[in-house]
Amino acid sequence: MIIGKNPSGCKVIFHSGTEGVSGRHCSVSYDETTSEFVVTDMRSQAGTFLMDGRRLKPNVPYRLKAGEGFYLGNPGNTFYVEMR
């Protein structure tokens, strides 16, 4: 799924005035073979970050386990991944 401000193609859509979020900011998928989530920054302007503050490199997939999180631009835009 794609997260961003652009309603065309994004599944999770932020309001157009949200600071730190690009039109097509990042993608999130689930790898059933490893039971991990995969977060990839899509060349966003303000960046996608792991909870420890490390910025993801554009177009490089990062793996997260259930319960881990990431944020877009600033910690006010935080997501946690989990399975239900």
DSSP file (Angstrom, degrees, kcal/mol; ACC not computed):
  #  RESIDUE AA STRUCTURE BP1 BP2  ACC     N-H-->O    O-->H-N    N-H-->O    O-->H-N    TCO  KAPPA ALPHA  PHI   PSI    X-CA   Y-CA   Z-CA
    1    1 A M              0   0    0      0, 0.0    27,-2.6     0, 0.0     2,-0.4   0.000 360.0 360.0 360.0 148.5    0.0    0.0    0.0
    2    2 A I  E     -A   27   0A   0      7,-0.3     9,-2.2    25,-0.2    10,-1.7  -0.839 360.0-158.6-103.5 138.1    1.1    3.5   -0.7
    3    3 A I  E     +Ab  26  12A   0     23,-3.0    23,-1.7    -2,-0.4    22,-1.6  -0.954  39.9  92.2-115.2 134.2    1.0    6.3    2.0
    4    4 A G  E    S- b   0  13A   0      8,-2.3    10,-2.2    -2,-0.4    19,-0.3  -0.984  79.0 -77.3 173.0-166.7    1.0   10.0    1.0
    5    5 A K  S    S+     0   0    0     17,-1.7    18,-0.2    -2,-0.3    19,-0.2   0.614  92.4  95.3 -95.0 -16.3   -1.1   13.1    0.2
    6    6 A N     >  -     0   0    0     17,-2.4     4,-0.8    16,-0.2     9,-0.0  -0.674  59.2-159.4 -83.1 112.9   -2.0   12.2   -3.3
    7    7 A P  T  4 S+     0   0    0      0, 0.0     2,-1.1     0, 0.0    -1,-0.2   0.706  74.4  86.4 -66.3 -16.7   -5.5   10.5   -3.3
    8    8 A S  T  4 S-     0   0    0      1,-0.2     3,-0.1    -3,-0.0    -2,-0.1  -0.729 113.1  -7.0 -85.8 101.8   -4.7    9.0   -6.7
    9    9 A G  T  4 S+     0   0    0     -2,-1.1     2,-0.4     1,-0.3    -7,-0.3   0.253 105.6 111.7 101.4 -13.0   -2.9    5.8   -5.9
   10   10 A C     <  -     0   0    0     -4,-0.8    -1,-0.3     1,-0.1    -7,-0.2  -0.779  45.3-166.9 -96.2 138.6   -2.5    6.1   -2.2
   11   11 A K  S    S+     0   0    0     -9,-2.2     2,-0.6    -2,-0.4    -8,-0.2   0.795  86.8  44.4 -88.7 -34.0   -4.4    3.9    0.2
   12   12 A V  E    S-b    3   0A   0    -10,-1.7    -8,-2.3     2,-0.0     2,-0.5  -0.964  82.7-166.1-112.4 117.7   -3.6    6.0    3.3
   13   13 A I  E     -b    4   0A   0     -2,-0.6     2,-0.3   -10,-0.2    -8,-0.2  -0.907   8.1-156.4-116.2 125.9   -4.2    9.6    2.5
   14   14 A F        -     0   0    0    -10,-2.2    -2,-0.0    -2,-0.5     0, 0.0  -0.664  37.2 -91.3 -91.7 151.7   -3.0   12.6    4.5
   15   15 A H    >   -     0   0    0     -2,-0.3     3,-2.1     1,-0.1    -1,-0.1  -0.296  40.0-112.9 -57.3 145.4   -4.6   16.1    4.3
   16   16 A S  T 3  S+     0   0    0      1,-0.3    -1,-0.1   -11,-0.1   -11,-0.1   0.731 114.6  54.7 -58.9 -24.2   -2.9   18.3    1.7
   17   17 A G  T 3  S+     0   0    0      2,-0.1     2,-0.4   -12,-0.0    -1,-0.3   0.367  75.1 125.8 -91.4   5.8   -1.6   20.6    4.4
   18   18 A T    X   -     0   0    0     -3,-2.1     3,-1.1     1,-0.1     2,-0.1  -0.510  59.1-131.8 -70.4 119.6    0.2   18.0    6.4
   19   19 A E  T 3  S+     0   0    0     -2,-0.4    55,-0.2     1,-0.2     3,-0.1  -0.446  84.2  20.9 -70.7 141.3    3.8   19.0    6.9
   20   20 A G  T 3  S+     0   0    0      1,-0.2     2,-0.5    -2,-0.1    -1,-0.2   0.425  96.3 107.8  86.8  -0.3    6.5   16.4    6.2
   21   21 A V    <   -     0   0    0     -3,-1.1    -1,-0.2    52,-0.1     2,-0.1  -0.950  53.9-152.3-117.1 126.9    4.3   14.1    4.0
   22   22 A S    >   -     0   0    0     -2,-0.5   -17,-1.7   -19,-0.1     3,-0.6  -0.345  33.2-100.5 -87.1 171.0    4.9   13.9    0.2
   23   23 A G  T 3  S+     0   0    0      1,-0.3   -17,-2.4   -19,-0.3     2,-0.5   0.934 121.9  14.4 -57.5 -50.6    2.3   13.1   -2.4
   24   24 A R  T 3  S+     0   0    0    -20,-0.2    -1,-0.3   -19,-0.2   -20,-0.2  -0.860  85.5 164.1-123.9  91.5    3.5    9.5   -2.7
   25   25 A H    <   -     0   0    0    -22,-1.6    17,-3.0    -3,-0.6    19,-0.5   0.963  52.2 -23.2 -82.8 -56.2    5.7    9.2    0.4
   26   26 A C  E     -AC   3  41A   0    -23,-1.7   -23,-3.0    15,-0.3     2,-0.3  -0.965  51.0-126.7-153.0 165.9    6.3    5.5    1.1
   27   27 A S  E     -AC   2  40A   0     13,-2.5    13,-2.3    -2,-0.3     2,-0.4  -0.901  15.3-163.4-117.8 151.4    5.0    2.0    0.5
   28   28 A V  E     + C   0  39A   0    -27,-2.6     2,-0.3    -2,-0.3    11,-0.2  -0.999  16.8 162.5-133.6 130.0    4.3   -0.7    3.1
   29   29 A S  E     - C   0  38A   0      9,-2.1     9,-2.8    -2,-0.4     2,-0.4  -0.862  31.2-121.7-137.1 174.1    3.9   -4.4    2.2
   30   30 A Y  E     - C   0  37A   0     -2,-0.3     2,-0.8     7,-0.2     7,-0.2  -0.981  10.1-151.1-124.6 131.1    3.9   -7.7    4.1
   31   31 A D  E >>> - C   0  36A   0      5,-3.3     4,-1.5    -2,-0.4     5,-1.3  -0.868   7.6-169.2-101.4 103.5    6.3  -10.6    3.4
   32   32 A E  T 345S+     0   0    0     -2,-0.8    -1,-0.2     1,-0.2     5,-0.0   0.789  82.4  62.4 -64.0 -28.2    4.5  -13.7    4.4
   33   33 A T  T 345S+     0   0    0      1,-0.2    -1,-0.2    -3,-0.1    -2,-0.0   0.817 120.3  22.8 -69.9 -29.1    7.6  -15.9    4.0
   34   34 A T  T <45S-     0   0    0     -3,-0.8    -1,-0.2     2,-0.2    -2,-0.2   0.450  99.4-126.4-113.1  -4.1    9.4  -13.9    6.8
   35   35 A S  T  <5 +     0   0    0     -4,-1.5    31,-0.4     1,-0.2     2,-0.3   0.876  69.2 126.9  56.1  40.1    6.4  -12.5    8.7
   36   36 A E  E   < -C   31   0A   0     -5,-1.3    -5,-3.3    29,-0.1     2,-0.3  -0.903  59.7-125.4-125.1 154.0    7.9   -9.1    8.3
   37   37 A F  E     -CD  30  64A   0     27,-3.2    27,-2.8    -2,-0.3     2,-0.5  -0.716  20.3-145.4 -93.1 149.8    6.6   -5.8    7.0
   38   38 A V  E     -CD  29  63A   0     -9,-2.8    -9,-2.1    -2,-0.3     2,-0.5  -0.970  13.4-171.3-122.0 118.6    8.6   -4.0    4.3
   39   39 A V  E     -CD  28  62A   0     23,-2.9    23,-2.5    -2,-0.5     2,-0.4  -0.929   4.0-176.6-111.3 130.7    8.7   -0.1    4.3
   40   40 A T  E     -C   27   0A   0    -13,-2.3   -13,-2.5    -2,-0.5     2,-0.3  -0.983  22.4-135.1-131.6 121.9   10.2    1.7    1.3
   41   41 A D  E     -C   26   0A   0     19,-0.5    18,-3.0    16,-0.5     2,-0.3  -0.565  12.8-148.0 -71.0 134.8   10.6    5.5    1.1
   42   42 A M        -     0   0    0    -17,-3.0   -18,-0.1    -2,-0.3   -16,-0.1  -0.311  60.5 -75.3-103.4  49.2    9.6    6.7   -2.4
   43   43 A R  S    S-     0   0    0     -2,-0.3   -17,-0.1     1,-0.1   -19,-0.1   0.886  73.9-177.1  62.7  41.2   12.0    9.5   -2.7
   44   44 A S        -     0   0    0    -19,-0.5    -1,-0.1     1,-0.1     4,-0.1  -0.288  30.0-130.3 -68.1 155.7   10.0   11.7   -0.3
   45   45 A Q  S    S+     0   0    0      1,-0.2    -1,-0.1     2,-0.1   -24,-0.1   0.926 103.9  33.2 -74.6 -45.6   11.1   15.2    0.4
   46   46 A A  S    S-     0   0    0    -26,-0.2    -1,-0.2     1,-0.2    27,-0.1   0.566 111.5-124.4 -91.9  -9.2   11.0   15.1    4.2
   47   47 A G        -     0   0    0     25,-0.1    26,-2.4   -22,-0.1     2,-0.4   0.081   6.6 -98.9  92.5 159.2   12.0   11.5    4.6
   48   48 A T  E     -E   72   0B   0      8,-0.4     8,-3.3    24,-0.2     2,-0.3  -0.970  42.6-164.2-116.6 135.3   10.7    8.3    6.2
   49   49 A F  E     -EF  71  55B   0     22,-3.0    22,-2.6    -2,-0.4     6,-0.2  -0.919  19.8-128.4-128.4 145.2   12.3    7.4    9.6
   50   50 A L  E >   -E   70   0B   0      4,-2.7     3,-2.3    -2,-0.3    20,-0.2  -0.448  45.4 -99.0 -77.4 165.0   12.6    4.4   11.9
   51   51 A M  T 3  S+     0   0    0     18,-1.0    19,-0.1     1,-0.3    -1,-0.1   0.711 123.1  61.7 -64.0 -20.0   11.6    5.0   15.5
   52   52 A D  T 3  S-     0   0    0      2,-0.1    -1,-0.3     1,-0.0    18,-0.0   0.385 123.0-103.2 -85.7   5.5   15.3    5.4   16.5
   53   53 A G  S <  S+     0   0    0     -3,-2.3     2,-0.3     1,-0.3    -2,-0.1   0.370  72.8 144.4  93.3  -4.8   15.5    8.4   14.1
   54   54 A R        -     0   0    0      1,-0.1    -4,-2.7    -5,-0.1     2,-0.4  -0.525  46.7-132.1 -71.0 130.3   17.4    6.7   11.3
   55   55 A R  B     -F   49   0B   0     -2,-0.3    -6,-0.2    -6,-0.2     2,-0.2  -0.674  18.6-123.2 -83.5 133.4   16.3    8.0    7.9
   56   56 A L        -     0   0    0     -8,-3.3    -8,-0.4    -2,-0.4     3,-0.1  -0.525  24.1-118.6 -73.6 139.9   15.5    5.4    5.3
   57   57 A K    >   -     0   0    0     -2,-0.2     3,-1.7     1,-0.1   -16,-0.5  -0.598  42.7 -93.5 -74.5 139.3   17.4    5.6    2.0
   58   58 A P  T 3  S+     0   0    0      0, 0.0   -16,-0.2     0, 0.0    -1,-0.1  -0.245 104.7   4.2 -56.9 138.4   15.1    6.2   -0.9
   59   59 A N  T 3  S+     0   0    0    -18,-3.0   -17,-0.1     1,-0.2   -19,-0.1   0.609  98.8 120.8  63.5  16.1   13.9    3.1   -2.8
   60   60 A V    <   -     0   0    0     -3,-1.7   -19,-0.5   -19,-0.2     2,-0.2  -0.950  62.3-130.5-109.7 119.5   15.7    0.8   -0.3
   61   61 A P        -     0   0    0      0, 0.0     2,-0.4     0, 0.0   -21,-0.2  -0.471  20.3-163.0 -71.8 136.9   13.3   -1.7    1.5
   62   62 A Y  E     -D   39   0A   0    -23,-2.5   -23,-2.9    -2,-0.2     2,-0.4  -0.962  12.8-134.6-118.7 137.7   13.6   -1.9    5.3
   63   63 A R  E     -D   38   0A   0     -2,-0.4     2,-0.4   -25,-0.2   -25,-0.2  -0.765  20.9-174.3 -98.2 135.6   12.1   -4.8    7.2
   64   64 A L  E     -D   37   0A   0    -27,-2.8   -27,-3.2    -2,-0.4     2,-0.2  -0.963  16.9-136.3-126.2 144.2   10.0   -4.3   10.4
   65   65 A K    >   -     0   0    0     -2,-0.4     3,-2.3   -29,-0.2    16,-0.3  -0.611  47.0 -75.5 -91.2 158.4    8.6   -6.9   12.8
   66   66 A A  T 3  S+     0   0    0    -31,-0.4    16,-0.3     1,-0.3    -1,-0.1  -0.267 122.0  28.9 -53.3 135.3    5.1   -6.6   14.2
   67   67 A G  T 3  S+     0   0    0     14,-4.1    -1,-0.3     1,-0.4    15,-0.1   0.184  94.9 114.0  95.8 -15.6    4.9   -3.9   16.8
   68   68 A E    <   -     0   0    0     -3,-2.3    13,-2.6    13,-0.2    -1,-0.4  -0.444  49.9-154.2 -84.6 163.9    7.7   -1.8   15.3
   69   69 A G  E     - G   0  80B   0     11,-0.2   -18,-1.0    -2,-0.1     2,-0.3  -0.807  17.8-170.2-135.9 173.3    7.1    1.6   13.9
   70   70 A F  E     -EG  50  79B   0      9,-2.2     9,-3.1    -2,-0.3     2,-0.3  -0.953  13.9-144.7-153.5 164.2    8.2    4.3   11.5
   71   71 A Y  E     -EG  49  78B   0    -22,-2.6   -22,-3.0    -2,-0.3     2,-0.7  -0.969  12.4-127.5-139.9 158.6    7.2    7.9   10.8
   72   72 A L  E    S-E   48   0B   0      5,-1.8     2,-2.4     2,-0.4   -24,-0.2  -0.900  81.2 -36.0-107.1 111.9    6.9   10.3    7.9
   73   73 A G  S    S+     0   0    0    -26,-2.4   -53,-0.1    -2,-0.7   -52,-0.1  -0.213 131.3  15.2  76.4 -51.5    8.8   13.6    8.1
   74   74 A N  S >  S-     0   0    0     -2,-2.4     3,-2.5   -55,-0.2    -2,-0.4  -0.980  85.9-100.0-151.5 158.7    8.2   14.0   11.9
   75   75 A P  G >  S+     0   0    0      0, 0.0     3,-0.6     0, 0.0    -2,-0.1   0.627 111.8  75.7 -60.4 -12.6    7.1   11.9   14.8
   76   76 A G  G 3  S+     0   0    0      1,-0.3     2,-0.2    -4,-0.1    -3,-0.1   0.649  91.9  56.6 -69.8 -13.1    3.6   13.3   14.7
   77   77 A N  G <  S+     0   0    0     -3,-2.5    -5,-1.8    -5,-0.2     2,-0.3  -0.465  82.0 155.0-114.0  56.7    3.1   11.1   11.6
   78   78 A T  E <   -G   71   0B   0     -3,-0.6     2,-0.4    -7,-0.2    -7,-0.2  -0.643  22.6-171.5 -94.5 142.2    3.9    7.7   13.2
   79   79 A F  E     -G   70   0B   0     -9,-3.1    -9,-2.2    -2,-0.3     2,-0.4  -0.970   7.5-158.6-126.0 143.8    2.7    4.3   12.2
   80   80 A Y  E     -G   69   0B   0     -2,-0.4     2,-0.4   -11,-0.2   -11,-0.2  -0.977  16.7-138.5-119.1 139.0    3.1    0.9   13.9
   81   81 A V        +     0   0    0    -13,-2.6   -14,-4.1    -2,-0.4     2,-0.3  -0.766  33.5 147.9-100.4 141.9    2.8   -2.3   12.0
   82   82 A E        -     0   0    0     -2,-0.4     2,-0.4   -16,-0.3    -2,-0.0  -0.980  38.9-119.7-162.1 161.4    1.0   -5.4   13.2
   83   83 A M              0   0    0     -2,-0.3    -2,-0.0     1,-0.1     0, 0.0  -0.848 360.0 360.0-105.8 144.2   -1.1   -8.3   12.1
   84   84 A R              0   0    0     -2,-0.4    -1,-0.1     0, 0.0     0, 0.0   0.318 360.0 360.0-126.9 360.0   -4.6   -9.0   13.1
